[in-house]
Amino acid sequence: MTWELGADERALYIVLEALCAMGYVEKENDSYIIADRARPLFIDGGKDYVGGYLPHTLNKLNAWLKLPKIIKGEKTGRRKPDNISAFMNAMASVQEENVQEIVSHCLDKKKDAKTVLDLGGGPGKYSKVFVNRGLKAVLLDTPETIDYVSSEFGLADIRNLTLKKADFTEDEFVNEFEEMFDIVFMGNITHIYSEDVNRNLLMWVGRLLNKGGMVAIEDFVRARSPYADMFAVNMLANTQSGGTWTEEQYGKWLIDAGFSNIEVIDLADKEKQLITAFLEK
């Protein structure tokens, strides 16, 4: 094994023995094998699979180590992913049943929807499900993201899915579109940005919606998600002004942007919420 992995024998021995002690690896004679309890961690697409998200989590550790300085007032900018592959695979690791649940909620709320804009859609997990449900989708993300996912995730070959490069934190991105949409989906976006940026973004989103169009926001909502407070610490470490936000904050942004019929839904796993609202036109 040392030769196959190109590993240091002492280091490999110490780590494997520790994994044995934790029950993730078993030792048979002079061989090590993955324990049954650990196998689900390596099944790609499975509920417990860690291969998609773990590399991205490890990339974030450096930012967390800077928290003592950040608490004392040192400013941090938004940390760009060190490895776009790790970041996109982390985004793609969301469970398929969770994606299906969210899309179902969206289409239950907006039954006549024919088009959807997936803002910051990355690897296209949501866009693909919308397309499979019969909608035409546009996925908008940064140029480097689109360049990567178009080939690595096969998005360029999907019928009724259009990929568009733009920065949605700048209002000029609205001018990239000639068409209007029935749904604008914002998955895991609002925690990255400040209140002012989110308020402006929702106003720009309103300019892209058809009459009676719907915005759908998936994120951790403070006081409803048990993970929202801790996730805000992650945003403190990795962004300049991101965080997690309350129902009241979302409601004010949406009302200021001309939306009504605001509803917050707890998703099945309770970790995140889905906020829907309709444009008053």
ABEGO torsion letter per residue (X at the ends): XAAAAGBBAAAAAAAAAAAAAAGABBBBEABBBBBAAAAAAABBGBAABAAAAAAAAAAAAAAAAAAAAAAAGBBBBBBBBABAAAAAAAAAABBAAAAAAAAAAAAAABAABABBBBBGAEAGAAAAAAAAAGBBBBBBBBAAAAAAAAAAAGAAABBGBBBBBBBAABAAAAAABABBBABBBBBGAAAABBAAAAAAAAAAAAAABBBGBBBBBBBBBBGABAAAAAAAAAAAAABAABEBBBAAAAAAAAAAAGBBGBBBBBBAAGABBBBBBBBBX
